[in-house]
Every structure is written in C-alpha cells, then in structure tokens.
Amino acid sequence: MAERSIYAQIDEIKEVIELRRRDHLRSRGRDESVMAEHVRRLECVLKTLEWVRDNQDDLKAHAKIRRQEGKPEQTG
C-alpha cells in the first residue's frame, strides 16, 4: 500500500470496511465475532491513515531532522 497516495489508501480501507460491515450483518455465531473484530481492526488502520494524512507536514519535518541528526559531521 505504501506506493499509493494516502488518499487512495484511505478510500480503499473505507470500501473494505463497508464490505466487511455488510458481511458482518449476514454472519452468525463465531463468524459474527470474527467479522466484528476484523471491522474494528480495519477501523484502527483507517484512523491511523487519517492521522498520517492530517500530520504529513509534521512527520516530514521530523524525519528531515532525524536524518540530519544521523549524518556524520563533515570536516573540511
């Protein structure tokens, strides 16, 4: 999923969640609890992707600082 935009990933997860919710409504017994757990996990993935989308600039700035901290000092 990393090669696609964050927006495409969010849209895909939303579609999968909707499908799984429909499947969950039709399931019974053990399958019902398994489907409910799957939906909850997908919702967590969605929340994480949305957070990354909303904080992209801060994450990029933090990564840039970390990369600079990791570089050895250049001597002239």
mmCIF file of the N, C-alpha and C atoms, coordinates in Angstrom:
data_MODEL
# 
_entry.id   MODEL 
# 
loop_
_atom_site.group_PDB 
_atom_site.id 
_atom_site.type_symbol 
_atom_site.label_atom_id 
_atom_site.label_alt_id 
_atom_site.label_comp_id 
_atom_site.label_asym_id 
_atom_site.label_entity_id 
_atom_site.label_seq_id 
_atom_site.pdbx_PDB_ins_code 
_atom_site.Cartn_x 
_atom_site.Cartn_y 
_atom_site.Cartn_z 
_atom_site.occupancy 
_atom_site.B_iso_or_equiv 
_atom_site.pdbx_formal_charge 
_atom_site.auth_seq_id 
_atom_site.auth_comp_id 
_atom_site.auth_asym_id 
_atom_site.auth_atom_id 
_atom_site.pdbx_PDB_model_num 
ATOM 1   N N  . MET A 1 1  ? 0.809   -1.200  0.000  1.00 0.00 ? 1  MET A N  1 
ATOM 2   C CA . MET A 1 1  ? 0.000   0.000   0.000  1.00 0.00 ? 1  MET A CA 1 
ATOM 3   C C  . MET A 1 1  ? 0.852   1.264   0.000  1.00 0.00 ? 1  MET A C  1 
ATOM 4   N N  . ALA A 1 2  ? 2.101   1.212   0.369  1.00 0.00 ? 2  ALA A N  1 
ATOM 5   C CA . ALA A 1 2  ? 2.912   2.406   0.544  1.00 0.00 ? 2  ALA A CA 1 
ATOM 6   C C  . ALA A 1 2  ? 3.164   3.161   -0.763 1.00 0.00 ? 2  ALA A C  1 
ATOM 7   N N  . GLU A 1 3  ? 3.052   2.503   -1.903 1.00 0.00 ? 3  GLU A N  1 
ATOM 8   C CA . GLU A 1 3  ? 3.338   3.161   -3.169 1.00 0.00 ? 3  GLU A CA 1 
ATOM 9   C C  . GLU A 1 3  ? 2.182   4.036   -3.642 1.00 0.00 ? 3  GLU A C  1 
ATOM 10  N N  . ARG A 1 4  ? 0.999   3.869   -3.102 1.00 0.00 ? 4  ARG A N  1 
ATOM 11  C CA . ARG A 1 4  ? -0.153  4.686   -3.486 1.00 0.00 ? 4  ARG A CA 1 
ATOM 12  C C  . ARG A 1 4  ? -0.284  5.858   -2.529 1.00 0.00 ? 4  ARG A C  1 
ATOM 13  N N  . SER A 1 5  ? -1.002  6.867   -2.964 1.00 0.00 ? 5  SER A N  1 
ATOM 14  C CA . SER A 1 5  ? -1.176  8.041   -2.104 1.00 0.00 ? 5  SER A CA 1 
ATOM 15  C C  . SER A 1 5  ? -1.968  7.664   -0.855 1.00 0.00 ? 5  SER A C  1 
ATOM 16  N N  . ILE A 1 6  ? -1.795  8.454   0.167  1.00 0.00 ? 6  ILE A N  1 
ATOM 17  C CA . ILE A 1 6  ? -2.507  8.223   1.424  1.00 0.00 ? 6  ILE A CA 1 
ATOM 18  C C  . ILE A 1 6  ? -4.015  8.317   1.193  1.00 0.00 ? 6  ILE A C  1 
ATOM 19  N N  . TYR A 1 7  ? -4.415  9.191   0.279  1.00 0.00 ? 7  TYR A N  1 
ATOM 20  C CA . TYR A 1 7  ? -5.841  9.367   -0.015 1.00 0.00 ? 7  TYR A CA 1 
ATOM 21  C C  . TYR A 1 7  ? -6.434  8.118   -0.659 1.00 0.00 ? 7  TYR A C  1 
ATOM 22  N N  . ALA A 1 8  ? -5.687  7.495   -1.569 1.00 0.00 ? 8  ALA A N  1 
ATOM 23  C CA . ALA A 1 8  ? -6.143  6.259   -2.205 1.00 0.00 ? 8  ALA A CA 1 
ATOM 24  C C  . ALA A 1 8  ? -6.234  5.127   -1.183 1.00 0.00 ? 8  ALA A C  1 
ATOM 25  N N  . GLN A 1 9  ? -5.280  5.075   -0.272 1.00 0.00 ? 9  GLN A N  1 
ATOM 26  C CA . GLN A 1 9  ? -5.301  4.042   0.758  1.00 0.00 ? 9  GLN A CA 1 
ATOM 27  C C  . GLN A 1 9  ? -6.500  4.210   1.682  1.00 0.00 ? 9  GLN A C  1 
ATOM 28  N N  . ILE A 1 10 ? -6.792  5.456   2.058  1.00 0.00 ? 10 ILE A N  1 
ATOM 29  C CA . ILE A 1 10 ? -7.939  5.728   2.929  1.00 0.00 ? 10 ILE A CA 1 
ATOM 30  C C  . ILE A 1 10 ? -9.231  5.327   2.227  1.00 0.00 ? 10 ILE A C  1 
ATOM 31  N N  . ASP A 1 11 ? -9.360  5.696   0.959  1.00 0.00 ? 11 ASP A N  1 
ATOM 32  C CA . ASP A 1 11 ? -10.565 5.325   0.208  1.00 0.00 ? 11 ASP A CA 1 
ATOM 33  C C  . ASP A 1 11 ? -10.734 3.811   0.125  1.00 0.00 ? 11 ASP A C  1 
ATOM 34  N N  . GLU A 1 12 ? -9.614  3.111   -0.109 1.00 0.00 ? 12 GLU A N  1 
ATOM 35  C CA . GLU A 1 12 ? -9.682  1.652   -0.209 1.00 0.00 ? 12 GLU A CA 1 
ATOM 36  C C  . GLU A 1 12 ? -10.109 1.029   1.117  1.00 0.00 ? 12 GLU A C  1 
ATOM 37  N N  . ILE A 1 13 ? -9.548  1.489   2.216  1.00 0.00 ? 13 ILE A N  1 
ATOM 38  C CA . ILE A 1 13 ? -9.903  0.944   3.525  1.00 0.00 ? 13 ILE A CA 1 
ATOM 39  C C  . ILE A 1 13 ? -11.371 1.217   3.831  1.00 0.00 ? 13 ILE A C  1 
ATOM 40  N N  . LYS A 1 14 ? -11.852 2.409   3.493  1.00 0.00 ? 14 LYS A N  1 
ATOM 41  C CA . LYS A 1 14 ? -13.267 2.723   3.717  1.00 0.00 ? 14 LYS A CA 1 
ATOM 42  C C  . LYS A 1 14 ? -14.173 1.754   2.959  1.00 0.00 ? 14 LYS A C  1 
ATOM 43  N N  . GLU A 1 15 ? -13.812 1.442   1.713  1.00 0.00 ? 15 GLU A N  1 
ATOM 44  C CA . GLU A 1 15 ? -14.592 0.492   0.917  1.00 0.00 ? 15 GLU A CA 1 
ATOM 45  C C  . GLU A 1 15 ? -14.568 -0.901  1.544  1.00 0.00 ? 15 GLU A C  1 
ATOM 46  N N  . VAL A 1 16 ? -13.394 -1.328  1.985  1.00 0.00 ? 16 VAL A N  1 
ATOM 47  C CA . VAL A 1 16 ? -13.262 -2.654  2.593  1.00 0.00 ? 16 VAL A CA 1 
ATOM 48  C C  . VAL A 1 16 ? -14.079 -2.722  3.881  1.00 0.00 ? 16 VAL A C  1 
ATOM 49  N N  . ILE A 1 17 ? -14.032 -1.659  4.682  1.00 0.00 ? 17 ILE A N  1 
ATOM 50  C CA . ILE A 1 17 ? -14.816 -1.639  5.918  1.00 0.00 ? 17 ILE A CA 1 
ATOM 51  C C  . ILE A 1 17 ? -16.301 -1.768  5.607  1.00 0.00 ? 17 ILE A C  1 
ATOM 52  N N  . GLU A 1 18 ? -16.767 -1.051  4.615  1.00 0.00 ? 18 GLU A N  1 
ATOM 53  C CA . GLU A 1 18 ? -18.188 -1.124  4.253  1.00 0.00 ? 18 GLU A CA 1 
ATOM 54  C C  . GLU A 1 18 ? -18.570 -2.545  3.830  1.00 0.00 ? 18 GLU A C  1 
ATOM 55  N N  . LEU A 1 19 ? -17.723 -3.182  3.032  1.00 0.00 ? 19 LEU A N  1 
ATOM 56  C CA . LEU A 1 19 ? -17.987 -4.564  2.619  1.00 0.00 ? 19 LEU A CA 1 
ATOM 57  C C  . LEU A 1 19 ? -18.009 -5.499  3.821  1.00 0.00 ? 19 LEU A C  1 
ATOM 58  N N  . ARG A 1 20 ? -17.032 -5.334  4.710  1.00 0.00 ? 20 ARG A N  1 
ATOM 59  C CA . ARG A 1 20 ? -16.965 -6.198  5.887  1.00 0.00 ? 20 ARG A CA 1 
ATOM 60  C C  . ARG A 1 20 ? -18.153 -5.971  6.817  1.00 0.00 ? 20 ARG A C  1 
ATOM 61  N N  . ARG A 1 21 ? -18.628 -4.748  6.912  1.00 0.00 ? 21 ARG A N  1 
ATOM 62  C CA . ARG A 1 21 ? -19.814 -4.483  7.737  1.00 0.00 ? 21 ARG A CA 1 
ATOM 63  C C  . ARG A 1 21 ? -21.034 -5.199  7.167  1.00 0.00 ? 21 ARG A C  1 
ATOM 64  N N  . ARG A 1 22 ? -21.157 -5.184  5.853  1.00 0.00 ? 22 ARG A N  1 
ATOM 65  C CA . ARG A 1 22 ? -22.274 -5.909  5.230  1.00 0.00 ? 22 ARG A CA 1 
ATOM 66  C C  . ARG A 1 22 ? -22.149 -7.407  5.486  1.00 0.00 ? 22 ARG A C  1 
ATOM 67  N N  . ASP A 1 23 ? -20.935 -7.927  5.357  1.00 0.00 ? 23 ASP A N  1 
ATOM 68  C CA . ASP A 1 23 ? -20.707 -9.346  5.640  1.00 0.00 ? 23 ASP A CA 1 
ATOM 69  C C  . ASP A 1 23 ? -21.022 -9.651  7.103  1.00 0.00 ? 23 ASP A C  1 
ATOM 70  N N  . HIS A 1 24 ? -20.658 -8.744  7.977  1.00 0.00 ? 24 HIS A N  1 
ATOM 71  C CA . HIS A 1 24 ? -20.895 -8.914  9.410  1.00 0.00 ? 24 HIS A CA 1 
ATOM 72  C C  . HIS A 1 24 ? -22.390 -9.001  9.701  1.00 0.00 ? 24 HIS A C  1 
ATOM 73  N N  . LEU A 1 25 ? -23.181 -8.202  9.026  1.00 0.00 ? 25 LEU A N  1 
ATOM 74  C CA . LEU A 1 25 ? -24.635 -8.231  9.241  1.00 0.00 ? 25 LEU A CA 1 
ATOM 75  C C  . LEU A 1 25 ? -25.238 -9.577  8.852  1.00 0.00 ? 25 LEU A C  1 
ATOM 76  N N  . ARG A 1 26 ? -24.611 -10.253 7.891  1.00 0.00 ? 26 ARG A N  1 
ATOM 77  C CA . ARG A 1 26 ? -25.125 -11.549 7.434  1.00 0.00 ? 26 ARG A CA 1 
ATOM 78  C C  . ARG A 1 26 ? -24.552 -12.727 8.209  1.00 0.00 ? 26 ARG A C  1 
ATOM 79  N N  . SER A 1 27 ? -23.519 -12.494 8.990  1.00 0.00 ? 27 SER A N  1 
ATOM 80  C CA . SER A 1 27 ? -22.862 -13.605 9.679  1.00 0.00 ? 27 SER A CA 1 
ATOM 81  C C  . SER A 1 27 ? -23.533 -13.915 11.012 1.00 0.00 ? 27 SER A C  1 
ATOM 82  N N  . ARG A 1 28 ? -23.282 -15.119 11.494 1.00 0.00 ? 28 ARG A N  1 
ATOM 83  C CA . ARG A 1 28 ? -23.867 -15.583 12.761 1.00 0.00 ? 28 ARG A CA 1 
ATOM 84  C C  . ARG A 1 28 ? -22.811 -16.338 13.553 1.00 0.00 ? 28 ARG A C  1 
ATOM 85  N N  . GLY A 1 29 ? -23.012 -16.398 14.857 1.00 0.00 ? 29 GLY A N  1 
ATOM 86  C CA . GLY A 1 29 ? -22.154 -17.204 15.733 1.00 0.00 ? 29 GLY A CA 1 
ATOM 87  C C  . GLY A 1 29 ? -20.718 -16.727 15.758 1.00 0.00 ? 29 GLY A C  1 
ATOM 88  N N  . ARG A 1 30 ? -19.806 -17.683 15.670 1.00 0.00 ? 30 ARG A N  1 
ATOM 89  C CA . ARG A 1 30 ? -18.378 -17.378 15.727 1.00 0.00 ? 30 ARG A CA 1 
ATOM 90  C C  . ARG A 1 30 ? -17.972 -16.466 14.586 1.00 0.00 ? 30 ARG A C  1 
ATOM 91  N N  . ASP A 1 31 ? -18.528 -16.702 13.413 1.00 0.00 ? 31 ASP A N  1 
ATOM 92  C CA . ASP A 1 31 ? -18.204 -15.858 12.265 1.00 0.00 ? 31 ASP A CA 1 
ATOM 93  C C  . ASP A 1 31 ? -18.551 -14.401 12.542 1.00 0.00 ? 31 ASP A C  1 
ATOM 94  N N  . GLU A 1 32 ? -19.628 -14.186 13.273 1.00 0.00 ? 32 GLU A N  1 
ATOM 95  C CA . GLU A 1 32 ? -20.049 -12.820 13.585 1.00 0.00 ? 32 GLU A CA 1 
ATOM 96  C C  . GLU A 1 32 ? -18.991 -12.102 14.417 1.00 0.00 ? 32 GLU A C  1 
ATOM 97  N N  . SER A 1 33 ? -18.468 -12.780 15.439 1.00 0.00 ? 33 SER A N  1 
ATOM 98  C CA . SER A 1 33 ? -17.458 -12.137 16.285 1.00 0.00 ? 33 SER A CA 1 
ATOM 99  C C  . SER A 1 33 ? -16.142 -11.935 15.529 1.00 0.00 ? 33 SER A C  1 
ATOM 100 N N  . VAL A 1 34 ? -15.799 -12.873 14.662 1.00 0.00 ? 34 VAL A N  1 
ATOM 101 C CA . VAL A 1 34 ? -14.584 -12.741 13.848 1.00 0.00 ? 34 VAL A CA 1 
ATOM 102 C C  . VAL A 1 34 ? -14.728 -11.549 12.909 1.00 0.00 ? 34 VAL A C  1 
ATOM 103 N N  . MET A 1 35 ? -15.886 -11.408 12.285 1.00 0.00 ? 35 MET A N  1 
ATOM 104 C CA . MET A 1 35 ? -16.116 -10.291 11.372 1.00 0.00 ? 35 MET A CA 1 
ATOM 105 C C  . MET A 1 35 ? -16.109 -8.963  12.128 1.00 0.00 ? 35 MET A C  1 
ATOM 106 N N  . ALA A 1 36 ? -16.695 -8.936  13.311 1.00 0.00 ? 36 ALA A N  1 
ATOM 107 C CA . ALA A 1 36 ? -16.715 -7.711  14.114 1.00 0.00 ? 36 ALA A CA 1 
ATOM 108 C C  . ALA A 1 36 ? -15.289 -7.293  14.477 1.00 0.00 ? 36 ALA A C  1 
ATOM 109 N N  . GLU A 1 37 ? -14.464 -8.251  14.861 1.00 0.00 ? 37 GLU A N  1 
ATOM 110 C CA . GLU A 1 37 ? -13.073 -7.960  15.189 1.00 0.00 ? 37 GLU A CA 1 
ATOM 111 C C  . GLU A 1 37 ? -12.322 -7.449  13.968 1.00 0.00 ? 37 GLU A C  1 
ATOM 112 N N  . HIS A 1 38 ? -12.575 -8.044  12.819 1.00 0.00 ? 38 HIS A N  1 
ATOM 113 C CA . HIS A 1 38 ? -11.926 -7.612  11.582 1.00 0.00 ? 38 HIS A CA 1 
ATOM 114 C C  . HIS A 1 38 ? -12.303 -6.163  11.263 1.00 0.00 ? 38 HIS A C  1 
ATOM 115 N N  . VAL A 1 39 ? -13.566 -5.825  11.417 1.00 0.00 ? 39 VAL A N  1 
ATOM 116 C CA . VAL A 1 39 ? -14.027 -4.456  11.165 1.00 0.00 ? 39 VAL A CA 1 
ATOM 117 C C  . VAL A 1 39 ? -13.341 -3.496  12.132 1.00 0.00 ? 39 VAL A C  1 
ATOM 118 N N  . ARG A 1 40 ? -13.247 -3.864  13.398 1.00 0.00 ? 40 ARG A N  1 
ATOM 119 C CA . ARG A 1 40 ? -12.574 -2.999  14.386 1.00 0.00 ? 40 ARG A CA 1 
ATOM 120 C C  . ARG A 1 40 ? -11.111 -2.764  14.017 1.00 0.00 ? 40 ARG A C  1 
ATOM 121 N N  . ARG A 1 41 ? -10.445 -3.806  13.569 1.00 0.00 ? 41 ARG A N  1 
ATOM 122 C CA . ARG A 1 41 ? -9.042  -3.658  13.177 1.00 0.00 ? 41 ARG A CA 1 
ATOM 123 C C  . ARG A 1 41 ? -8.904  -2.761  11.955 1.00 0.00 ? 41 ARG A C  1 
ATOM 124 N N  . LEU A 1 42 ? -9.797  -2.924  10.995 1.00 0.00 ? 42 LEU A N  1 
ATOM 125 C CA . LEU A 1 42 ? -9.767  -2.063  9.813  1.00 0.00 ? 42 LEU A CA 1 
ATOM 126 C C  . LEU A 1 42 ? -10.047 -0.605  10.187 1.00 0.00 ? 42 LEU A C  1 
ATOM 127 N N  . GLU A 1 43 ? -10.937 -0.400  11.137 1.00 0.00 ? 43 GLU A N  1 
ATOM 128 C CA . GLU A 1 43 ? -11.223 0.960   11.595 1.00 0.00 ? 43 GLU A CA 1 
ATOM 129 C C  . GLU A 1 43 ? -9.987  1.583   12.249 1.00 0.00 ? 43 GLU A C  1 
ATOM 130 N N  . CYS A 1 44 ? -9.204  0.776   12.954 1.00 0.00 ? 44 CYS A N  1 
ATOM 131 C CA . CYS A 1 44 ? -7.951  1.268   13.547 1.00 0.00 ? 44 CYS A CA 1 
ATOM 132 C C  . CYS A 1 44 ? -6.959  1.652   12.449 1.00 0.00 ? 44 CYS A C  1 
ATOM 133 N N  . VAL A 1 45 ? -6.872  0.826   11.419 1.00 0.00 ? 45 VAL A N  1 
ATOM 134 C CA . VAL A 1 45 ? -5.994  1.138   10.287 1.00 0.00 ? 45 VAL A CA 1 
ATOM 135 C C  . VAL A 1 45 ? -6.443  2.447   9.641  1.00 0.00 ? 45 VAL A C  1 
ATOM 136 N N  . LEU A 1 46 ? -7.741  2.606   9.463  1.00 0.00 ? 46 LEU A N  1 
ATOM 137 C CA . LEU A 1 46 ? -8.283  3.824   8.874  1.00 0.00 ? 46 LEU A CA 1 
ATOM 138 C C  . LEU A 1 46 ? -7.925  5.047   9.714  1.00 0.00 ? 46 LEU A C  1 
ATOM 139 N N  . LYS A 1 47 ? -8.104  4.953   11.018 1.00 0.00 ? 47 LYS A N  1 
ATOM 140 C CA . LYS A 1 47 ? -7.778  6.073   11.915 1.00 0.00 ? 47 LYS A CA 1 
ATOM 141 C C  . LYS A 1 47 ? -6.288  6.423   11.825 1.00 0.00 ? 47 LYS A C  1 
ATOM 142 N N  . THR A 1 48 ? -5.434  5.405   11.742 1.00 0.00 ? 48 THR A N  1 
ATOM 143 C CA . THR A 1 48 ? -4.003  5.641   11.626 1.00 0.00 ? 48 THR A CA 1 
ATOM 144 C C  . THR A 1 48 ? -3.672  6.349   10.317 1.00 0.00 ? 48 THR A C  1 
ATOM 145 N N  . LEU A 1 49 ? -4.247  5.879   9.215  1.00 0.00 ? 49 LEU A N  1 
ATOM 146 C CA . LEU A 1 49 ? -4.010  6.516   7.922  1.00 0.00 ? 49 LEU A CA 1 
ATOM 147 C C  . LEU A 1 49 ? -4.515  7.950   7.906  1.00 0.00 ? 49 LEU A C  1 
ATOM 148 N N  . GLU A 1 50 ? -5.668  8.184   8.512  1.00 0.00 ? 50 GLU A N  1 
ATOM 149 C CA . GLU A 1 50 ? -6.203  9.546   8.578  1.00 0.00 ? 50 GLU A CA 1 
ATOM 150 C C  . GLU A 1 50 ? -5.292  10.444  9.405  1.00 0.00 ? 50 GLU A C  1 
ATOM 151 N N  . TRP A 1 51 ? -4.733  9.907   10.500 1.00 0.00 ? 51 TRP A N  1 
ATOM 152 C CA . TRP A 1 51 ? -3.820  10.683  11.326 1.00 0.00 ? 51 TRP A CA 1 
ATOM 153 C C  . TRP A 1 51 ? -2.561  11.031  10.537 1.00 0.00 ? 51 TRP A C  1 
ATOM 154 N N  . VAL A 1 52 ? -2.027  10.052  9.813  1.00 0.00 ? 52 VAL A N  1 
ATOM 155 C CA . VAL A 1 52 ? -0.834  10.294  8.993  1.00 0.00 ? 52 VAL A CA 1 
ATOM 156 C C  . VAL A 1 52 ? -1.143  11.355  7.941  1.00 0.00 ? 52 VAL A C  1 
ATOM 157 N N  . ARG A 1 53 ? -2.288  11.245  7.296  1.00 0.00 ? 53 ARG A N  1 
ATOM 158 C CA . ARG A 1 53 ? -2.689  12.234  6.294  1.00 0.00 ? 53 ARG A CA 1 
ATOM 159 C C  . ARG A 1 53 ? -2.745  13.631  6.912  1.00 0.00 ? 53 ARG A C  1 
ATOM 160 N N  . ASP A 1 54 ? -3.341  13.735  8.080  1.00 0.00 ? 54 ASP A N  1 
ATOM 161 C CA . ASP A 1 54 ? -3.535  15.031  8.724  1.00 0.00 ? 54 ASP A CA 1 
ATOM 162 C C  . ASP A 1 54 ? -2.246  15.614  9.301  1.00 0.00 ? 54 ASP A C  1 
ATOM 163 N N  . ASN A 1 55 ? -1.227  14.785  9.484  1.00 0.00 ? 55 ASN A N  1 
ATOM 164 C CA . ASN A 1 55 ? 0.015   15.238  10.109 1.00 0.00 ? 55 ASN A CA 1 
ATOM 165 C C  . ASN A 1 55 ? 1.230   15.055  9.200  1.00 0.00 ? 55 ASN A C  1 
ATOM 166 N N  . GLN A 1 56 ? 1.012   14.985  7.901  1.00 0.00 ? 56 GLN A N  1 
ATOM 167 C CA . GLN A 1 56 ? 2.105   14.734  6.961  1.00 0.00 ? 56 GLN A CA 1 
ATOM 168 C C  . GLN A 1 56 ? 3.234   15.748  7.072  1.00 0.00 ? 56 GLN A C  1 
ATOM 169 N N  . ASP A 1 57 ? 2.895   17.020  7.166  1.00 0.00 ? 57 ASP A N  1 
ATOM 170 C CA . ASP A 1 57 ? 3.932   18.049  7.208  1.00 0.00 ? 57 ASP A CA 1 
ATOM 171 C C  . ASP A 1 57 ? 4.808   17.898  8.448  1.00 0.00 ? 57 ASP A C  1 
ATOM 172 N N  . ASP A 1 58 ? 4.190   17.665  9.600  1.00 0.00 ? 58 ASP A N  1 
ATOM 173 C CA . ASP A 1 58 ? 4.952   17.482  10.835 1.00 0.00 ? 58 ASP A CA 1 
ATOM 174 C C  . ASP A 1 58 ? 5.825   16.233  10.760 1.00 0.00 ? 58 ASP A C  1 
ATOM 175 N N  . LEU A 1 59 ? 5.285   15.162  10.195 1.00 0.00 ? 59 LEU A N  1 
ATOM 176 C CA . LEU A 1 59 ? 6.044   13.918  10.075 1.00 0.00 ? 59 LEU A CA 1 
ATOM 177 C C  . LEU A 1 59 ? 7.245   14.098  9.150  1.00 0.00 ? 59 LEU A C  1 
ATOM 178 N N  . LYS A 1 60 ? 7.061   14.803  8.042  1.00 0.00 ? 60 LYS A N  1 
ATOM 179 C CA . LYS A 1 60 ? 8.169   15.046  7.111  1.00 0.00 ? 60 LYS A CA 1 
ATOM 180 C C  . LYS A 1 60 ? 9.239   15.907  7.755  1.00 0.00 ? 60 LYS A C  1 
ATOM 181 N N  . ALA A 1 61 ? 8.816   16.933  8.494  1.00 0.00 ? 61 ALA A N  1 
ATOM 182 C CA . ALA A 1 61 ? 9.782   17.799  9.169  1.00 0.00 ? 61 ALA A CA 1 
ATOM 183 C C  . ALA A 1 61 ? 10.565  17.010  10.217 1.00 0.00 ? 61 ALA A C  1 
ATOM 184 N N  . HIS A 1 62 ? 9.875   16.161  10.961 1.00 0.00 ? 62 HIS A N  1 
ATOM 185 C CA . HIS A 1 62 ? 10.538  15.339  11.977 1.00 0.00 ? 62 HIS A CA 1 
ATOM 186 C C  . HIS A 1 62 ? 11.529  14.371  11.320 1.00 0.00 ? 62 HIS A C  1 
ATOM 187 N N  . ALA A 1 63 ? 11.125  13.762  10.223 1.00 0.00 ? 63 ALA A N  1 
ATOM 188 C CA . ALA A 1 63 ? 12.012  12.823  9.525  1.00 0.00 ? 63 ALA A CA 1 
ATOM 189 C C  . ALA A 1 63 ? 13.256  13.542  8.997  1.00 0.00 ? 63 ALA A C  1 
ATOM 190 N N  . LYS A 1 64 ? 13.073  14.750  8.498  1.00 0.00 ? 64 LYS A N  1 
ATOM 191 C CA . LYS A 1 64 ? 14.212  15.517  7.988  1.00 0.00 ? 64 LYS A CA 1 
ATOM 192 C C  . LYS A 1 64 ? 15.203  15.814  9.108  1.00 0.00 ? 64 LYS A C  1 
ATOM 193 N N  . ILE A 1 65 ? 14.689  16.214  10.262 1.00 0.00 ? 65 ILE A N  1 
ATOM 194 C CA . ILE A 1 65 ? 15.557  16.488  11.412 1.00 0.00 ? 65 ILE A CA 1 
ATOM 195 C C  . ILE A 1 65 ? 16.296  15.227  11.836 1.00 0.00 ? 65 ILE A C  1 
ATOM 196 N N  . ARG A 1 66 ? 15.585  14.114  11.898 1.00 0.00 ? 66 ARG A N  1 
ATOM 197 C CA . ARG A 1 66 ? 16.208  12.842  12.301 1.00 0.00 ? 66 ARG A CA 1 
ATOM 198 C C  . ARG A 1 66 ? 17.303  12.422  11.321 1.00 0.00 ? 66 ARG A C  1 
ATOM 199 N N  . ARG A 1 67 ? 17.047  12.626  10.019 1.00 0.00 ? 67 ARG A N  1 
ATOM 200 C CA . ARG A 1 67 ? 18.071  12.282  9.030  1.00 0.00 ? 67 ARG A CA 1 
ATOM 201 C C  . ARG A 1 67 ? 19.316  13.150  9.214  1.00 0.00 ? 67 ARG A C  1 
ATOM 202 N N  . GLN A 1 68 ? 19.109  14.438  9.490  1.00 0.00 ? 68 GLN A N  1 
ATOM 203 C CA . GLN A 1 68 ? 20.236  15.344  9.680  1.00 0.00 ? 68 GLN A CA 1 
ATOM 204 C C  . GLN A 1 68 ? 21.020  14.982  10.941 1.00 0.00 ? 68 GLN A C  1 
ATOM 205 N N  . GLU A 1 69 ? 20.320  14.554  11.973 1.00 0.00 ? 69 GLU A N  1 
ATOM 206 C CA . GLU A 1 69 ? 20.989  14.149  13.209 1.00 0.00 ? 69 GLU A CA 1 
ATOM 207 C C  . GLU A 1 69 ? 21.829  12.906  12.991 1.00 0.00 ? 69 GLU A C  1 
ATOM 208 N N  . GLY A 1 70 ? 21.429  12.053  12.087 1.00 0.00 ? 70 GLY A N  1 
ATOM 209 C CA . GLY A 1 70 ? 22.117  10.789  11.849 1.00 0.00 ? 70 GLY A CA 1 
ATOM 210 C C  . GLY A 1 70 ? 23.323  10.908  10.937 1.00 0.00 ? 70 GLY A C  1 
ATOM 211 N N  . LYS A 1 71 ? 23.474  12.040  10.253 1.00 0.00 ? 71 LYS A N  1 
ATOM 212 C CA . LYS A 1 71 ? 24.593  12.196  9.332  1.00 0.00 ? 71 LYS A CA 1 
ATOM 213 C C  . LYS A 1 71 ? 25.868  12.499  10.112 1.00 0.00 ? 71 LYS A C  1 
ATOM 214 N N  . PRO A 1 72 ? 26.972  11.881  9.698  1.00 0.00 ? 72 PRO A N  1 
ATOM 215 C CA . PRO A 1 72 ? 28.248  12.210  10.360 1.00 0.00 ? 72 PRO A CA 1 
ATOM 216 C C  . PRO A 1 72 ? 28.663  13.632  10.004 1.00 0.00 ? 72 PRO A C  1 
ATOM 217 N N  . GLU A 1 73 ? 29.363  14.275  10.931 1.00 0.00 ? 73 GLU A N  1 
ATOM 218 C CA . GLU A 1 73 ? 29.812  15.643  10.689 1.00 0.00 ? 73 GLU A CA 1 
ATOM 219 C C  . GLU A 1 73 ? 30.846  15.645  9.566  1.00 0.00 ? 73 GLU A C  1 
ATOM 220 N N  . GLN A 1 74 ? 30.723  16.637  8.705  1.00 0.00 ? 74 GLN A N  1 
ATOM 221 C CA . GLN A 1 74 ? 31.672  16.768  7.611  1.00 0.00 ? 74 GLN A CA 1 
ATOM 222 C C  . GLN A 1 74 ? 32.813  17.667  8.056  1.00 0.00 ? 74 GLN A C  1 
ATOM 223 N N  . THR A 1 75 ? 34.008  17.209  7.804  1.00 0.00 ? 75 THR A N  1 
ATOM 224 C CA . THR A 1 75 ? 35.176  18.017  8.135  1.00 0.00 ? 75 THR A CA 1 
ATOM 225 C C  . THR A 1 75 ? 35.775  18.549  6.857  1.00 0.00 ? 75 THR A C  1 
ATOM 226 N N  . GLY A 1 76 ? 36.213  19.790  6.896  1.00 0.00 ? 76 GLY A N  1 
ATOM 227 C CA . GLY A 1 76 ? 36.695  20.450  5.688  1.00 0.00 ? 76 GLY A CA 1 
ATOM 228 C C  . GLY A 1 76 ? 38.076  20.193  5.465  1.00 0.00 ? 76 GLY A C  1 
# 
